[in-house]
Amino acid sequence: MKIIIALLSVAALGGTASAQQAPQVWVGRELPPSTMIVLTPDQEVTSKKVEVGDIVNFTVVGDVVENGAVAIRRGTHAEGKVSWKTGRAIGGKSGKFEIAFSSITLNGRQYPLRGTHRQEGRGNTTAALLGSILISGRSAQMLPGQLVNAFTVSSIPY
């Protein structure tokens, strides 16, 4: 009886040790790199108010589906950063800014994004030429509901 208990104990310990040594491989689905994600800004962004380095918050517009399964849900949070800006100027020049997409947050983890979006205000050069040199262009404005595209950098598990 003692021999059987001892053998069962050794077998149990051996089984536990081998289970701890064997890495668990999660075989799941992954969203491939360079997958397009359609985003919209959470609030108005204008060349009057933003500065280079400001973080701009975005929301995923529609579910991103891969092989019939939802990989990224509509409403998921993403971020970009203002990478370039110029204000409107005399002579009808419009304001402009550029946003570089940086990350998307899924299940509490951030994944890198790539891509940029350049927004330009309407110029007013015709009025400036016909009227006065003091006329300036319009500020660049990006509103919620405006659609922009970003792309995944690497695979994202889902």
Residue frames relative to the residue before (quaternion, step in Angstrom):
aa qw qx qy qz dx dy dz
M 1.0000 0.0000 0.0000 0.0000 0.00 0.00 0.00
K 0.6590 0.4980 -0.3104 0.4705 3.59 0.96 -0.87
I 0.6318 0.5342 -0.3338 0.4517 3.59 1.05 -0.73
I 0.6485 0.5120 -0.3178 0.4651 3.61 0.95 -0.80
I 0.6518 0.4996 -0.3105 0.4787 3.62 0.95 -0.85
A 0.6452 0.5145 -0.3157 0.4683 3.59 0.99 -0.84
L 0.6645 0.4938 -0.3063 0.4699 3.62 0.93 -0.83
L 0.6451 0.5073 -0.3192 0.4739 3.58 1.01 -0.79
S 0.6364 0.5263 -0.3234 0.4620 3.58 1.04 -0.76
V 0.6566 0.4959 -0.3046 0.4798 3.61 0.93 -0.87
A 0.6522 0.5114 -0.3148 0.4627 3.57 0.94 -0.87
A 0.6565 0.5100 -0.3066 0.4635 3.56 0.97 -0.87
L 0.6701 0.4818 -0.2986 0.4792 3.61 0.92 -0.84
G 0.6476 0.5176 -0.3141 0.4627 3.56 0.96 -0.81
G 0.6519 0.5116 -0.3056 0.4690 3.57 0.99 -0.81
T 0.6507 0.5071 -0.3122 0.4712 3.57 1.02 -0.80
A 0.6582 0.5132 -0.3151 0.4518 3.57 0.92 -0.88
S 0.6862 0.4683 -0.3074 0.4641 3.58 0.89 -0.84
A 0.6232 0.5312 -0.3457 0.4582 3.61 1.08 -0.63
Q 0.6586 0.4960 -0.3138 0.4709 3.58 1.05 -0.69
Q 0.6774 0.4957 -0.2988 0.4540 3.60 1.03 -0.69
A 0.6560 0.5016 -0.3229 0.4624 3.59 1.01 -0.69
P 0.3572 -0.7356 0.5258 0.2341 3.61 -0.65 1.02
Q 0.3766 -0.7048 0.5526 0.2368 3.51 -1.06 0.76
V 0.1640 -0.7861 0.5924 0.0649 3.54 -0.65 1.13
W 0.2309 -0.7642 0.5893 0.1242 3.54 -0.73 1.13
V 0.1455 -0.7799 0.6056 0.0619 3.51 -0.58 1.18
G 0.1776 0.7922 -0.5573 0.1737 3.53 -0.23 1.30
R 0.6187 -0.5296 0.4256 0.3944 3.47 -1.31 -0.23
E 0.1323 -0.7836 0.6032 0.0682 3.54 -1.18 0.62
L 0.3918 -0.6613 0.5901 0.2468 3.49 -1.15 0.77
P 0.4093 -0.7521 0.4493 0.2547 3.64 -0.59 1.03
P 0.6196 -0.5152 0.4247 0.4128 3.58 -1.26 0.34
S 0.8093 0.2783 -0.2336 0.4616 3.56 -1.26 0.55
T 0.3589 0.7029 -0.5223 0.3230 3.59 1.13 0.59
M 0.3889 -0.7322 0.5117 0.2256 3.58 -0.84 0.99
I 0.0876 -0.7632 0.6397 0.0251 3.55 -1.06 0.91
V 0.2683 -0.7653 0.5665 0.1464 3.58 -0.78 1.03
L 0.0769 -0.8164 0.5715 -0.0302 3.56 -0.74 1.18
T 0.1195 -0.7420 0.6483 0.1217 3.52 -1.38 0.27
P 0.5136 -0.6434 0.4493 0.3470 3.63 -0.99 0.67
D 0.5176 -0.6525 0.4643 0.3013 3.57 -1.13 0.70
Q 0.7966 0.0393 -0.0131 0.6031 3.58 1.15 -0.57
E 0.6939 -0.4696 0.3420 0.4255 3.57 -1.29 0.24
V 0.0969 -0.7581 0.6436 0.0412 3.55 -1.06 0.87
T 0.0369 0.8072 -0.5874 0.0449 3.61 -0.71 1.03
S 0.5772 -0.5933 0.4388 0.3497 3.53 -1.21 0.58
K 0.5477 0.6027 -0.3961 0.4241 3.61 1.23 -0.25
K 0.8073 0.3468 -0.1290 0.4598 3.57 0.93 -0.96
V 0.6868 0.4903 -0.3069 0.4402 3.64 1.04 -0.59
E 0.1694 -0.7449 0.6357 0.1108 3.52 -1.31 0.49
V 0.6248 -0.5206 0.4115 0.4114 3.56 -1.20 0.46
G 0.7538 0.3392 -0.2839 0.4859 3.58 -0.88 1.01
D 0.5167 0.6368 -0.4237 0.3847 3.62 1.22 -0.29
I 0.3802 -0.6925 0.5684 0.2296 3.57 -1.13 0.76
V 0.1294 -0.7672 0.6258 0.0555 3.56 -1.00 0.92
N 0.2907 -0.7740 0.5448 0.1402 3.58 -0.80 1.07
F 0.0982 -0.7868 0.6093 0.0095 3.52 -1.04 0.94
T 0.2318 -0.7382 0.6151 0.1518 3.54 -1.35 0.35
V 0.4825 -0.6395 0.5152 0.3048 3.57 -1.07 0.78
V 0.4180 -0.7545 0.4611 0.2083 3.57 -0.75 1.12
G 0.8162 0.0193 0.0279 0.5768 3.60 0.87 -0.91
D 0.6528 -0.5001 0.3833 0.4204 3.55 -1.23 0.42
V 0.2633 -0.7119 0.6258 0.1795 3.57 -1.09 0.78
V 0.1101 -0.8266 0.5519 -0.0010 3.56 -0.47 1.26
E 0.0260 -0.7774 0.6282 -0.0212 3.55 -0.95 0.97
N 0.8465 -0.0506 -0.0144 0.5297 3.60 -0.71 1.10
G 0.7349 -0.4553 0.2254 0.4493 3.56 0.95 0.90
A 0.6817 0.4311 -0.2909 0.5146 3.61 1.26 0.02
V 0.4788 -0.6542 0.5014 0.3023 3.57 -1.11 0.68
A 0.2057 -0.7969 0.5618 0.0835 3.56 -0.59 1.20
I 0.7759 0.0617 -0.0199 0.6276 3.58 1.05 -0.81
R 0.3389 -0.7720 0.5096 0.1716 3.56 -0.68 1.14
R 0.5861 -0.5428 0.4790 0.3639 3.51 -1.25 0.62
G 0.7544 0.3609 -0.2742 0.4748 3.58 -0.97 0.84
T 0.4587 0.6821 -0.4473 0.3524 3.60 1.28 -0.09
H 0.4626 -0.7077 0.4794 0.2355 3.57 -1.05 0.88
A 0.0124 0.7662 -0.6422 0.0174 3.57 -1.08 0.83
E 0.2214 -0.7812 0.5715 0.1188 3.57 -1.26 0.43
G 0.0664 -0.7461 0.6597 0.0608 3.46 -1.35 0.50
K 0.2837 -0.7459 0.5781 0.1700 3.54 -1.28 0.24
V 0.4693 -0.6528 0.5115 0.3033 3.57 -0.99 0.85
S 0.1409 -0.8351 0.5305 0.0356 3.56 -0.53 1.21
W 0.7950 0.0463 -0.0125 0.6047 3.60 1.23 -0.36
K 0.0595 0.7998 -0.5936 0.0659 3.57 -1.05 0.73
T 0.0352 0.7419 -0.6695 -0.0153 3.51 -1.24 0.62
G 0.3969 -0.7191 0.5205 0.2332 3.55 -0.99 0.82
R 0.6231 -0.5013 0.4090 0.4394 3.56 -1.25 0.14
A 0.1612 -0.8132 0.5576 0.0433 3.53 -1.11 0.63
I 0.6604 -0.4768 0.4028 0.4175 3.52 -1.35 0.24
G 0.7273 0.3997 -0.3129 0.4619 3.53 -1.11 0.70
G 0.6317 -0.5862 0.3186 0.3948 3.58 1.22 0.37
K 0.4338 0.6949 -0.4739 0.3230 3.61 1.20 0.18
S 0.3567 -0.7532 0.5208 0.1850 3.55 -0.92 0.98
G 0.5411 -0.5798 0.4944 0.3558 3.55 -1.33 0.31
K 0.0578 -0.7902 0.6101 0.0085 3.57 -1.15 0.65
F 0.0553 0.7690 -0.6364 -0.0232 3.54 -1.28 0.39
E 0.2207 -0.7566 0.6027 0.1250 3.53 -1.29 0.44
I 0.1650 -0.7741 0.6065 0.0757 3.56 -0.99 0.90
A 0.1985 -0.7487 0.6236 0.1056 3.56 -0.94 0.98
F 0.3606 -0.7402 0.5239 0.2183 3.59 -0.65 1.07
S 0.1944 -0.8328 0.5141 0.0663 3.58 -0.83 0.97
S 0.8330 -0.1229 0.1195 0.5260 3.64 0.74 -0.90
I 0.1889 -0.7131 0.6586 0.1484 3.49 -1.44 0.30
T 0.2806 -0.7721 0.5515 0.1445 3.59 -0.99 0.85
L 0.0356 0.7882 -0.6092 0.0791 3.55 -0.68 1.21
N 0.8475 -0.0426 -0.0104 0.5290 3.58 -0.79 1.05
G 0.7253 -0.4589 0.2356 0.4560 3.57 0.95 0.91
R 0.6746 0.4535 -0.2902 0.5050 3.60 1.27 0.07
Q 0.3377 -0.7485 0.5374 0.1919 3.57 -1.00 0.83
Y 0.1099 -0.7658 0.6324 0.0407 3.53 -1.07 0.89
P 0.4921 -0.6959 0.4331 0.2930 3.61 -0.89 0.86
L 0.1820 -0.7419 0.6369 0.1043 3.52 -1.25 0.69
R 0.1596 -0.7566 0.6183 0.1405 3.54 -1.27 0.31
G 0.5189 0.6148 -0.4904 0.3350 3.51 -1.28 0.41
T 0.1644 -0.7674 0.6117 0.0999 3.53 -1.27 0.45
H 0.1491 -0.7473 0.6369 0.1169 3.51 -1.30 0.38
R 0.1541 -0.7818 0.6005 0.0672 3.56 -0.84 1.02
Q 0.1138 -0.7878 0.6047 0.0273 3.54 -0.83 1.05
E 0.0648 -0.8017 0.5942 0.0028 3.56 -0.85 1.00
G 0.4132 -0.6688 0.5589 0.2640 3.51 -1.15 0.72
R 0.5787 -0.5657 0.4354 0.3944 3.56 -1.23 0.21
G 0.4035 -0.7052 0.5337 0.2345 3.53 -0.95 0.92
N 0.2147 -0.7672 0.5918 0.1232 3.54 -1.24 0.36
T 0.1759 0.8400 -0.4988 0.1207 3.58 1.07 0.75
T 0.6075 0.5552 -0.3680 0.4326 3.61 1.02 -0.66
A 0.6732 0.4789 -0.2921 0.4818 3.57 0.88 -0.94
A 0.6386 0.5256 -0.3282 0.4563 3.57 1.02 -0.77
L 0.6681 0.4922 -0.3016 0.4696 3.61 1.01 -0.78
L 0.7172 0.4417 -0.2483 0.4784 3.57 0.98 -0.84
G 0.7706 0.3649 -0.1766 0.4918 3.55 0.99 -0.78
S 0.7790 -0.2644 0.2704 0.5001 3.46 -0.45 -1.28
I 0.5481 -0.6070 0.4670 0.3362 3.54 -1.16 0.58
L 0.6158 0.5852 -0.3347 0.4078 3.62 1.22 -0.39
I 0.5062 0.6316 -0.4341 0.3954 3.61 1.25 -0.10
S 0.1439 -0.7953 0.5844 0.0727 3.57 -0.93 0.89
G 0.5854 -0.5844 0.4413 0.3480 3.55 -1.32 0.31
R 0.6126 -0.5479 0.4266 0.3776 3.54 -1.34 -0.09
S 0.5350 -0.5988 0.4874 0.3431 3.55 -1.25 0.50
A 0.4909 -0.6192 0.5159 0.3308 3.57 -1.19 0.56
Q 0.0367 -0.8077 0.5875 -0.0334 3.54 -0.95 0.90
M 0.0766 -0.7649 0.6395 0.0090 3.53 -0.98 0.99
L 0.1362 -0.8317 0.5377 0.0265 3.59 -0.62 1.16
P 0.5944 -0.5215 0.4485 0.4167 3.59 -1.21 0.43
G 0.7015 0.3977 -0.3308 0.4901 3.55 -0.92 0.94
Q 0.5794 0.5437 -0.3793 0.4742 3.58 1.23 -0.36
L 0.2944 -0.7909 0.5167 0.1443 3.59 -0.76 1.02
V 0.0012 -0.7720 0.6349 -0.0310 3.54 -1.02 0.94
N 0.3544 -0.7518 0.5246 0.1843 3.58 -1.17 0.60
A 0.0340 -0.7452 0.6658 0.0168 3.52 -1.12 0.84
F 0.2652 -0.7734 0.5597 0.1349 3.58 -1.24 0.41
T 0.5003 -0.6317 0.4950 0.3250 3.57 -1.11 0.68
V 0.4136 -0.7016 0.5267 0.2434 3.57 -1.12 0.72
S 0.8065 0.0787 0.0024 0.5859 3.54 0.91 -0.96
S 0.6899 -0.4409 0.3527 0.4530 3.56 -1.30 0.01
I 0.1417 -0.7717 0.6153 0.0760 3.55 -1.10 0.74
P 0.3431 -0.7480 0.5256 0.2158 3.60 -0.64 1.08
Y 0.0006 0.7961 -0.6051 -0.0038 3.55 -1.15 0.65
